[in-house]
């Protein structure tokens, strides 16, 4: 049920919890500049600008995470150091601004042993709220057997895993005049979801709370293909439509860059409102614009769930805020 839109900034006390809000630690900015990657929005990020964006959009808490390429462009030892620096920086922001930030830990993926050590440090020592992983690393997606130890540890901890799109090695040069983020980021989210389900990882890890960005990317458009895969491929006959649908419905999906009628209609045909979370992809897009985009698409009760209550259920430490 829709209702008349009310501008996000005119709704009184900040209440939203944004699960998709990026930070850019100064040390990582320098590493990215040296590697000649990144963009001006990333390089000009400051915590003051983050807080200003939050205040304008009625956001009470932002869950911090690194945008791509995170630290995956670095050699192993530098990736390990870069992840540690980023997590320490996120923890400092949380301490300096009580009640305004949570954080998903950066892992030095694709390096498994180093990532396991960082999970322990980030969650047990720093008290961060979960981890952030990318959809793919080189020619492997997150459900690949190479990453099974990381998923097993997240399963043991019943952790939250925020899955952010990456530009996959297969598809960096796409349609002329169409930047890769336009198509490839959403499609790599669909690939990551497929790798988790059809590689068996998601069923082996039922207690990992996966969050997929941008309303699942292009995955909703592949629903018929996903549910019929066992029919067209006898080797995958155990993946019945009911099993596939059950996995898709238990995942969580954020609204970043998807606060529009077509995207929300598509994901609502797959997952209940209880699995939707407010997200914006700041600083790549302003949060007030996206908060306003959701207003006419949901009832007041649904908005309350998407913008706050679902995140509180998923991230219990935020309940004290």
For each residue, the residues with C-beta under 8 A, 3 or more apart:
1: 298 299 302
2: 296 297 298 299
3: 295 296 298 299 300
4: 295 296
5: 292 295 296
6: 10 11 295
7: 10 11 288 292 295
8: 11 16 56 57 58 287 288 291 292 295
9: 56 57 58 288
10: 6 7
11: 6 7 8 15 58
12: 15 58
13: 58 60
14: 54 55 58 59 60
15: 11 12 58 60 307 308
16: 8 57 58 59 60 61 278 291 307 308
17: 59 60 61 62 63 277 278 307 308 311 312 315 318
18: 21 54 57 59 61 62 63 278 279 280 282 287
19: 63 162 211 254 277 278 279 311
20: 63 65 162 213 254 256 279 280 281 282
21: 18 50 54 59 62 63 64 65 279 280 281 282 287
22: 42 45 64 65 66 67 281 282 283 284
23: 45 47 50 64 65 66 86 89 90 93 103
24: 28 29 42 43 45 66 67
25: 28 29 85 86 89 90
26: 29 30 89
27: 30 31 82 85 86 89
28: 24 25 31 32 66 71 82 85 86
29: 24 25 26 32 33 38 42 43 45
30: 26 27 33 34
31: 27 28 34 35 71 74 78 82
32: 28 29 35 37 38 42 43 69 73
33: 29 30 36 38 43
34: 30 31
35: 31 32 73 74
36: 33
37: 32 69 73
38: 29 32 33 42 43
39: 42 43
40: 43 44
41: 44 45 283 284
42: 22 24 29 32 38 39 45 67 283
43: 24 29 32 33 38 39 40
44: 40 41 49 283
45: 22 23 24 29 41 42 49 50 283
46: 49 50
47: 23 50 51 93 96 97
48: 51 52
49: 44 45 46 52 53 283
50: 21 23 45 46 47 53 54 62 282 283
51: 47 48 54 55 97 100
52: 48 49 55 56
53: 49 50 56 57 59 282 283 286 287 288
54: 14 18 21 50 51 57 59 60 62 100 287
55: 14 51 52 58 59
56: 8 9 52 53 286 287 288
57: 8 9 16 18 53 54 280 286 287 288 290 291
58: 8 9 11 12 13 14 15 16 55 288 291
59: 14 16 17 18 21 53 54 55 62 287 291
60: 13 14 15 16 17 54 99 100 308 321
61: 16 17 18 99 100 101 102 318 321
62: 17 18 21 50 54 59 100 101 102 282
63: 17 18 19 20 21 101 102 103 104 129 162 311 315
64: 21 22 23 90 93 101 102 103 104
65: 20 21 22 23 103 104 106 132 162 164
66: 22 23 24 28 70 71 86 106 132 164
67: 22 24 42 70 164 281 284
68: 72 134 164 165 166 167
69: 32 37 72 73 134 166 167
70: 66 67 83 106 109 132 134 164
71: 28 31 66 74 78 79 82 83 86 106 108
72: 68 69 79 109 110 134 137 166
73: 32 35 37 69
74: 31 35 71 78 79 82 108
75: 78 79
76: 79 80 108 111 114
77: 80 81
78: 31 71 74 75 81 82
79: 71 72 74 75 76 82 83 108 109 111 114
80: 76 77 83 84 108 111 114 118
81: 77 78 84 85
82: 27 28 31 71 74 78 79 85 86 106 108
83: 70 71 79 80 86 87 105 106 107 108 114 118
84: 80 81 87 88 118 121
85: 25 27 28 81 82 88 89
86: 23 25 27 28 66 71 82 83 89 90 106
87: 83 84 90 91 103 105 106 118 121 122 126 128
88: 84 85 91 92 126
89: 23 25 26 27 85 86 92 93
90: 23 25 64 86 87 93 94 101 103 105 106 126 128
91: 87 88 94 95 103 126 127 128
92: 88 89 95 96
93: 23 47 64 89 90 96 97 101 103
94: 90 91 97 98 101 102 103
95: 91 92 98
96: 47 92 93
97: 47 51 93 94 100 101
98: 94 95
99: 60 61 321
100: 51 54 60 61 62 97
101: 61 62 63 64 90 93 94 97
102: 61 62 63 64 94 128 129 315 317 318
103: 23 63 64 65 87 90 91 93 94 128 129
104: 63 64 65 128 129 130 131 132 160 162
105: 83 87 90 118 119 122 123 126 128 130 131 132
106: 65 66 70 71 82 83 86 87 90 118 122 131 132
107: 83 115 118 119 131 132 133 150
108: 71 74 76 79 80 82 83 111 114 115 118
109: 70 72 79 112 115 133 134 137 147 150
110: 72 137 138 140 146 147
111: 76 79 80 108 114 115
112: 109 115 116 146 147 149 150
113: 116 117
114: 76 79 80 83 108 111 117 118
115: 107 108 109 111 112 118 119 150
116: 112 113 119 120 149 150 153
117: 113 114 120 121
118: 80 83 84 87 105 106 107 108 114 115 121 122
119: 105 107 115 116 122 123 131 150 153 154 157 159
120: 116 117 123 124 125
121: 84 87 117 118 124 125 126
122: 87 105 106 118 119 125 126 128 131
123: 105 119 120 126 127 128 130 131 157 159
124: 120 121 127
125: 120 121 122
126: 87 88 90 91 105 121 122 123
127: 91 123 124 317
128: 87 90 91 102 103 104 105 122 123 131
129: 63 102 103 104 160 315 317 318
130: 104 105 123 159 160 161 162 209 315
131: 104 105 106 107 119 122 123 128 154 159 160 161 162
132: 65 66 70 104 105 106 107 161 162 163 164
133: 107 109 142 150 161 162 163 164
134: 68 69 70 72 109 137 142 163 164 165 166
135: 141 142 163 164 165 166 168 188 189 191 192
136: 139 140 141 142 166 168 169 188 191 192
137: 72 109 110 134 140 142 166
138: 110 169
139: 136 168 169 170
140: 110 136 137 144 146 147
141: 135 136 144 168 188 191 192 194 195 196
142: 133 134 135 136 137 147 151 163 192 195 196 201
143: 147 151 192 194 195 196 197 198 199 200 201 202
144: 140 141 147 148 195 199
145: 148 199
146: 110 112 140
147: 109 110 112 140 142 143 144 150 151
148: 144 145 151 152 201
149: 112 116 152 153
150: 107 109 112 115 116 119 133 147 153 154
151: 142 143 147 148 154 155 201 204 205 208
152: 148 149 155 156 204 205
153: 116 119 149 150 156 157 159
154: 119 131 150 151 157 159 161 205 208
155: 151 152 158 159 204 205 206 207 208
156: 152 153
157: 119 123 153 154
158: 155 207 208 209
159: 119 123 130 131 153 154 155 208 209
160: 104 129 130 131 208 209 211 314 315
161: 130 131 132 133 154 208 209 210 211
162: 19 20 63 65 104 130 131 132 133 211 213
163: 132 133 134 135 142 189 192 210 211 212 213
164: 65 66 67 68 70 132 133 134 135 213
165: 68 134 135 184 185 186 188 189 213 214 217
166: 68 69 72 134 135 136 137 185 188
167: 68 69 171 172 180 181 184 185 188
168: 135 136 139 141 171 172 184 188 191
169: 136 138 139 172
170: 139
171: 167 168 174 180 184 187 188
172: 167 168 169 180 184
173:
174: 171 178 180 183 184
175: 178 183
176:
177:
178: 174 175 182 183
179: 182
180: 167 171 172 174 183 184 185
181: 167 184 185
182: 178 179 185
183: 174 175 178 180 186 187
184: 165 167 168 171 172 174 180 181 187 188
185: 165 166 167 180 181 182 188 189 214 217
186: 165 183 189 190 214 217 218
187: 171 183 184 190 191 217 218
188: 135 136 141 165 166 167 168 171 184 185 191 192 217
189: 135 163 165 185 186 192 193 212 213 214 216 217 218 219
190: 186 187 193 194 216 217 218 219 222
191: 135 136 141 168 187 188 194 195
192: 135 136 141 142 143 163 188 189 195 196 212
193: 189 190 196 197 212 216 219 248 251
194: 141 143 190 191 197 198 219 222 226
195: 141 142 143 144 191 192 198 199 201
196: 141 142 143 192 193 199 201 202 210 247
197: 143 193 194 200 201 202 203 226 239 244 247 248
198: 143 194 195 229 236 239
199: 143 144 145 195 196
200: 143 197 203 204
201: 142 143 148 151 195 196 197 204 205
202: 143 196 197 205 206 208 210 247 251
203: 197 200 206 243 247
204: 151 152 155 200 201
205: 151 152 154 155 201 202 208
206: 155 202 203 250
207: 155 158
208: 151 154 155 158 159 160 161 202 205
209: 130 158 159 160 161 252 314
210: 161 163 196 202 251 252
211: 19 160 161 162 163 251 252 253 254 277 314
212: 163 189 192 193 216 217 219 251 252 253 254
213: 20 162 163 164 165 189 217 253 254 256 279 281
214: 165 185 186 189 217 254 256 257 258 263 281
215: 220 253 254 255 258 263 264 266 267 276
216: 189 190 193 212 219 220 251 253 266 267 270 271
217: 165 185 186 187 188 189 190 212 213 214
218: 186 187 189 190 221 222
219: 189 190 193 194 212 216 222 223 226 248 270
220: 215 216 223 266 267 269 270
221: 218 266
222: 190 194 218 219 225 226
223: 219 220 226 227 248 269 270
224: 227 228
225: 222 228 229
226: 194 197 219 222 223 229 244 248
227: 223 224 241 244 245
228: 224 225 231 232 241
229: 198 225 226 232 233 236 239 244
230: 233 234 236 237 238 239 240 241
231: 228 237
232: 228 229
233: 229 230 236 237
234: 230 237
235:
236: 198 229 230 233 239
237: 230 231 233 234 240
238: 230 243
239: 197 198 229 230 236 243 244
240: 230 237 243 244
241: 227 228 230 244 245
242: 245 246
243: 203 238 239 240 246 247
244: 197 226 227 229 239 240 241 247 248
245: 227 241 242 248 249 270
246: 242 243 249 250
247: 196 197 202 203 243 244 250 251
248: 193 197 219 223 226 244 245 251 270 271
249: 245 246 270 271 272 275
250: 206 246 247 275
251: 193 202 210 211 212 216 247 248 271 275
252: 209 210 211 212 271 275 276 277 310 314
253: 211 212 213 215 216 267 271 275 276 277
254: 19 20 211 212 213 214 215 258 276 277 278 279
255: 215 258 259 264 276 277 278 279 280 290 294 306
256: 20 213 214 279 280 281 285 290
257: 214 281 285 290
258: 214 215 254 255 263 264 267
259: 255 263 264 289 290 291 292 293 294 297
260: 263 264 293
261: 264 265 297
262: 265 266
263: 214 215 258 259 260 266 267
264: 215 255 258 259 260 261 267 268 294 297 298
265: 261 262 268 269
266: 215 216 220 221 262 263 269 270
267: 215 216 220 253 258 263 264 270 271 276
268: 264 265 271 272 273 276
269: 220 223 265 266
270: 216 219 220 223 245 248 249 266 267
271: 216 248 249 251 252 253 267 268 275 276
272: 249 268 275
273: 268 276 298 302 305 306 310
274: 305 310
275: 249 250 251 252 253 271 272 310
276: 215 252 253 254 255 267 268 271 273 305 306 310
277: 17 19 211 252 253 254 255 306 310 311 314
278: 16 17 18 19 254 255 291 294 306 307 308 311
279: 18 19 20 21 213 254 255 256
280: 18 20 21 57 255 256 285 286 287 290 291
281: 20 21 22 67 213 214 256 257 284 285
282: 18 20 21 22 50 53 62 285 286 287
283: 22 41 42 44 45 49 50 53
284: 22 41 67 281
285: 256 257 280 281 282 289 290
286: 53 56 57 280 282 289 290
287: 8 18 21 53 54 56 57 59 280 282 290 291
288: 7 8 9 53 56 57 58 291 292
289: 259 285 286 292 293
290: 57 255 256 257 259 280 285 286 287 293 294
291: 8 16 57 58 59 259 278 280 287 288 294 295 307
292: 5 7 8 259 288 289 295
293: 259 260 289 290 297
294: 255 259 264 278 290 291 297 298 303 306 307
295: 3 4 5 6 7 8 291 292 298 303
296: 2 3 4 5
297: 2 259 261 264 293 294
298: 1 2 3 264 273 294 295 302 303 306
299: 1 2 3 302 303
300: 3 303 304
301: 304 305
302: 1 273 298 299 305 306
303: 294 295 298 299 300 306 307
304: 300 301 307 308 309
305: 273 274 276 301 302 308 309 310
306: 255 273 276 277 278 294 298 302 303 310
307: 15 16 17 278 291 294 303 304
308: 15 16 17 60 278 304 305 311 312
309: 304 305 312 313
310: 252 273 274 275 276 277 305 306 313 314
311: 17 19 63 277 278 308 314 315 318
312: 17 308 309 315 316 318 319
313: 309 310 316
314: 160 209 211 252 277 310 311
315: 17 63 102 129 130 160 311 312 318
316: 312 313 319
317: 102 127 129 320
318: 17 61 102 129 311 312 315 321
319: 312 316
320: 317
321: 60 61 99 318
